[in-house]
Amino acid sequence: MNMAETKVTAGTGRRETQNYNRRGGGFNGSRDGQDQRFEDYEKRNGRNNSCDYGNFCRGGYTNGGGNSYGLPRDSYKALHDNCNDRNGDYDDLRKCFNDPRSGFDNREPPSNHYNNCRQPNDYRGCWCDNFHIRHDNYRPPMSQSHQDSIGSNQHYNCLRTAGNRGVNVCNASQNTTFDVEAVCIVRCEIWNDIKLHPEVFDKIKLSGWGHPFEIQQTIVPCIMNDHDIMCQGETGNGKTMAFLIPTISKFLRDKESAAWKFTNRPYCIIITPTQKHCIQLYEQAKKFANFFGIRVERAYGEICIHENAEQVAKCDILIGCVGRLFHLMKSCELVASDVKILIIDDADRLFNRHDNPMFYAMFPYISRKILETCGTDINGLSPRFIAYAECEGLAVLSQVSKPLSLYIK
Ligand SMILES: Nc1ncnc2c1ncn2[C@@H]1O[C@H](COP(=O)(O)OP(=O)(O)OP(=O)(O)O)[C@@H](O)[C@H]1O
């Protein structure tokens, strides 16, 4: 993967397509067609993602053939194309999709599943008048007044990254220039500088947590400001709270502002690599979330499926393992079309051994397409996952050890 070749403009997620010309020729041949597709895509969604992977969710199952996971055939093709354009992982993917175990065949999809479960008008790429929220991935650029409102004691750095070398956020100066376009990053050294929900702020103060840990100083504001991130850090450095604090804060805010219609469906899904990890995270999240009356549930193979289906039908934050989550989504017992925050915890453990096709097959069911990912070794992530993350315009935030490093794609 050569992240230096991807240009993303903060806020719009616009990729500068001419860069793809340097990607081994894969893009050149079909440039006109691609540009047309981007244009159409932009018209539909107000955003040029350079990726059609999301289209299967927008278009529903209108294209016929699918696979045993219920993905329409075009989605696979789009993923092939995207990966071919991006980083040479095409061969790996093709092997995977040609592998009968991956379930890619010419069967019709089981049902018009996604369209059946989603809410009317609840569709990415549209303004949803009844919910007053956008379901596409558009991120408005942060205005100067918004930046000013966050507080004075923080470092603003317009950062550009160079490939996957990363940037020391602490030392980067305003004039630091890198290979991709500027993305505004805020680092808040004290809790007051992060505009958390007051209840969350009070709870943190009650817990006696004087300052955000270093990883939290950047990640919490990033998530609060709707950036998509990938981070890595050592055990115990506060990663879990780095995503739980802003998730809960945003949930409470959205509920109060009516940006979140109370649906009983999960606002946030956290995908974990193992059952053990799921249970640990569930306990930790429940302890914190109970304080705010937020319902946390878990989903993994050993829980009775009927009982589990009832549990996940009424929760705000759902933590689960891939197999059970996919099962519940496919059977419509879990409706993930309202998910606003998606977290993949310990992503390296989820992907470093093998790719689980069920992981990718889940995404047609989930409304939130951009990932907030925490792991301990980003370098260990599978090329297929990185290709997928690139398709989604993912900004990558990473703490290898120290200093804090930032990757923006
Ligand atoms: N800002 C903070 N100030 C003080 N304590 C904190 C802060 N953030 C988290 N903690 C506490 O530090 C401990 C470790 O935090 P956390 O679980 O978020 O780390 P982690 O990196 O996710 O760990 P692991 O990799 O083991 O899952 C927890 O007990 C948590 O309550």
The ligand as a Tripos MOL2 file, in Angstrom:
@<TRIPOS>MOLECULE
LIG
   31    33     1     0     0
SMALL
NO_CHARGES

@<TRIPOS>ATOM
      1 N1         -7.5180    9.5440   30.9720 N.pl3     1 LIG1
      2 C1         -7.4550    8.5790   31.8700 C.ar      1 LIG1
      3 N2         -7.0210    8.8690   33.0990 N.ar      1 LIG1
      4 C2         -6.9300    7.9050   34.0420 C.ar      1 LIG1
      5 N3         -7.2700    6.6090   33.8350 N.ar      1 LIG1
      6 C3         -7.6890    6.2650   32.6130 C.ar      1 LIG1
      7 C4         -7.8110    7.2360   31.5720 C.ar      1 LIG1
      8 N4         -8.2620    6.6040   30.4520 N.ar      1 LIG1
      9 C5         -8.4030    5.3090   30.7910 C.ar      1 LIG1
     10 N5         -8.0700    5.1040   32.0750 N.ar      1 LIG1
     11 C6         -8.0490    3.8330   32.7880 C.3       1 LIG1
     12 O1         -6.8590    3.1610   32.3510 O.3       1 LIG1
     13 C7         -7.1030    1.7770   32.2050 C.3       1 LIG1
     14 C8         -6.7260    1.3140   30.8030 C.3       1 LIG1
     15 O2         -7.5520    2.0090   29.8770 O.3       1 LIG1
     16 P1         -8.1190    1.2950   28.5800 P.3       1 LIG1
     17 O3         -8.8500    0.0460   28.9450 O.co2     1 LIG1
     18 O4         -8.8540    2.3110   27.8110 O.co2     1 LIG1
     19 O5         -6.7340    0.9300   27.8760 O.3       1 LIG1
     20 P2         -6.5070   -0.0070   26.6100 P.3       1 LIG1
     21 O6         -5.3510    0.5680   25.8810 O.co2     1 LIG1
     22 O7         -7.7560   -0.1730   25.8680 O.co2     1 LIG1
     23 O8         -6.1030   -1.3270   27.2830 O.3       1 LIG1
     24 P3         -6.1360   -2.7830   26.6130 P.3       1 LIG1
     25 O9         -5.2080   -2.7170   25.4380 O.co2     1 LIG1
     26 O10        -5.6520   -3.6500   27.7260 O.co2     1 LIG1
     27 O11        -7.5540   -3.0430   26.2280 O.co2     1 LIG1
     28 C9         -8.5540    1.5360   32.5190 C.3       1 LIG1
     29 O12        -8.6580    1.0850   33.8300 O.3       1 LIG1
     30 C10        -9.1900    2.9100   32.4120 C.3       1 LIG1
     31 O13       -10.2530    3.0180   33.3020 O.3       1 LIG1
@<TRIPOS>BOND
     1     1     2 1
     2     2     3 ar
     3     2     7 ar
     4     3     4 ar
     5     4     5 ar
     6     5     6 ar
     7     6     7 ar
     8     6    10 ar
     9     7     8 ar
    10     8     9 ar
    11     9    10 ar
    12    10    11 1
    13    11    12 1
    14    11    30 1
    15    12    13 1
    16    13    14 1
    17    13    28 1
    18    14    15 1
    19    15    16 1
    20    16    17 2
    21    16    18 1
    22    16    19 1
    23    19    20 1
    24    20    21 2
    25    20    22 1
    26    20    23 1
    27    23    24 1
    28    24    25 2
    29    24    26 1
    30    24    27 1
    31    28    29 1
    32    28    30 1
    33    30    31 1
@<TRIPOS>SUBSTRUCTURE
     1 LIG1         1 GROUP 0 **** ****
